[in-house]
Amino acid sequence: MSGESGDDANPQEPRAWSGVRSGPLRAGEWVRITDPKNRRHHIQLEKGAQFFTHRGAIEHDDILGSPEGIVVTSAGGVEYLVFRPLLHEYVVSMPRGAAVVYPKDAAQIVAMADVFPGARVVEAGAGSGSLTCALIRAVGPHGSVSSYERRRDFADIARANVEKFFGGSPPMWSLTVGDVQDDLHGREVDRVVLDMLAPWECVEAVGSALVPGGLVCAYVATTPQLSRLVETLRTHGEFTEPDAWETLVRPWHVEGLAVRPSHKMNGHTGFLVTARRMAHGVRPPGRKRRPAPGAYGADYAGPRPATESERDPESTG
Ligand SMILES: C[S@@+](CC[C@H](N)C(=O)[O-])C[C@H]1O[C@@H](n2cnc3c(N)ncnc32)[C@H](O)[C@@H]1O
């Protein structure tokens, strides 16, 4: 987390707009201090300032000019680790409007949506800007991330969080207050990443903006959302069969002979869905496996994929 724009903002620098800084800790930078009970605070360094803990003050001057990875001691004798925060540490501690995409899901999105350096990515909604940070990093200085957020108050939070992490507004990033659907027609993009309540409402617009071979990735919190999105993608007809999954991360406790899963775990964040855009006017071949009996029965009320005979009236004679 930069805290001020600096030499890493030069696009020729290998670390340009990565949000990563190195060298001695300077005034204006943010650091993360961690006590022996793993309680963490983020503080912005300022010459002559103090940070007050429940066990006495920490002098910023004891940190300024030092490398990362030092230990400072509060006036009450408690030792604190000092590091610059990593991106995944930053996003779970930054101010929030909307719920954020957690790092385990952001990592999946970057990998499974194949967000590559130079990619043109559209993202909605920006929410608190957590996923935005991961996308900006992944596309790098030669890509673009166009973020959309319907709520101005959330957009303001996203902007503040992104700018704080990168030390300024990354030139490859734009943030628009408005509905993503209004801006997609007529565009050409490689990836669309949706984190919103009703991503199925955007499928038509996403289909018009994605280049052939482009990919849509959506993050949804509940199974009704998952179902409706997947069926809408099928109904569109020019996306590949969607993939849907979730990831569970189970931390482990490792100490001597006590090696076991942690007692605590984040049981649910969300589901991910990806599908690729076919060339315009081209439908994927019909699915080999028939839907389970009753899957689209009388009590199914969602969007229905076309049947084989609707897609190809000559196939059934
Ligand atoms: C869960 S939050 C996104 C969190 C964000 N991905 C993050 O990691 O911080 C969902 C956001 O989508 C916004 N939203 C919903 N539908 C939208 C649309 N059609 N266009 C733009 N923003 C939308 C909402 O206002 C809300 O802030």
The ligand as an SDF file (V2000), in Angstrom:
LIG
                    3D

 27 29  0  0  0  0  0  0  0  0999 V2000
  -21.3060   -7.0660   -3.3920 C   0  0  0  0  0  0  0  0  0  0  0  0
  -21.0500   -5.4810   -4.0020 S   0  0  0  0  0  0  0  0  0  0  0  0
  -19.5340   -5.6020   -4.9190 C   0  0  0  0  0  0  0  0  0  0  0  0
  -18.3140   -5.7320   -4.0460 C   0  0  0  0  0  0  0  0  0  0  0  0
  -17.0140   -5.5990   -4.8010 C   0  0  0  0  0  0  0  0  0  0  0  0
  -16.8780   -6.6110   -5.8300 N   0  0  0  0  0  0  0  0  0  0  0  0
  -15.8260   -5.6550   -3.8720 C   0  0  0  0  0  0  0  0  0  0  0  0
  -15.0370   -6.6300   -3.9680 O   0  0  0  0  0  0  0  0  0  0  0  0
  -15.6480   -4.7520   -3.0650 O   0  0  0  0  0  0  0  0  0  0  0  0
  -22.2500   -5.3720   -5.2740 C   0  0  0  0  0  0  0  0  0  0  0  0
  -22.3710   -3.9660   -5.8520 C   0  0  0  0  0  0  0  0  0  0  0  0
  -22.9440   -4.0320   -7.1440 O   0  0  0  0  0  0  0  0  0  0  0  0
  -23.6250   -2.8090   -7.3680 C   0  0  0  0  0  0  0  0  0  0  0  0
  -24.4950   -3.0740   -8.5360 N   0  0  0  0  0  0  0  0  0  0  0  0
  -25.5610   -3.9100   -8.5930 C   0  0  0  0  0  0  0  0  0  0  0  0
  -26.0500   -3.9630   -9.8380 N   0  0  0  0  0  0  0  0  0  0  0  0
  -25.2720   -3.1420  -10.5880 C   0  0  0  0  0  0  0  0  0  0  0  0
  -25.2740   -2.7710  -11.9780 C   0  0  0  0  0  0  0  0  0  0  0  0
  -26.1770   -3.2680  -12.8320 N   0  0  0  0  0  0  0  0  0  0  0  0
  -24.3290   -1.9020  -12.4270 N   0  0  0  0  0  0  0  0  0  0  0  0
  -23.4210   -1.3860  -11.5640 C   0  0  0  0  0  0  0  0  0  0  0  0
  -23.3770   -1.7060  -10.2450 N   0  0  0  0  0  0  0  0  0  0  0  0
  -24.2780   -2.5660   -9.7690 C   0  0  0  0  0  0  0  0  0  0  0  0
  -24.3030   -2.5410   -6.0360 C   0  0  0  0  0  0  0  0  0  0  0  0
  -24.6300   -1.1930   -5.8710 O   0  0  0  0  0  0  0  0  0  0  0  0
  -23.2440   -3.0410   -5.0420 C   0  0  0  0  0  0  0  0  0  0  0  0
  -22.4460   -1.9820   -4.5720 O   0  0  0  0  0  0  0  0  0  0  0  0
  1  2  1  0
  2  3  1  0
  2 10  1  0
  3  4  1  0
  4  5  1  0
  5  6  1  0
  5  7  1  0
  7  8  2  0
  7  9  1  0
 10 11  1  0
 11 12  1  0
 11 26  1  0
 12 13  1  0
 13 14  1  0
 13 24  1  0
 14 15  1  0
 14 23  1  0
 15 16  2  0
 16 17  1  0
 17 18  1  0
 17 23  2  0
 18 19  1  0
 18 20  2  0
 20 21  1  0
 21 22  2  0
 22 23  1  0
 24 25  1  0
 24 26  1  0
 26 27  1  0
M  CHG  2   2   1   9  -1
M  END
$$$$
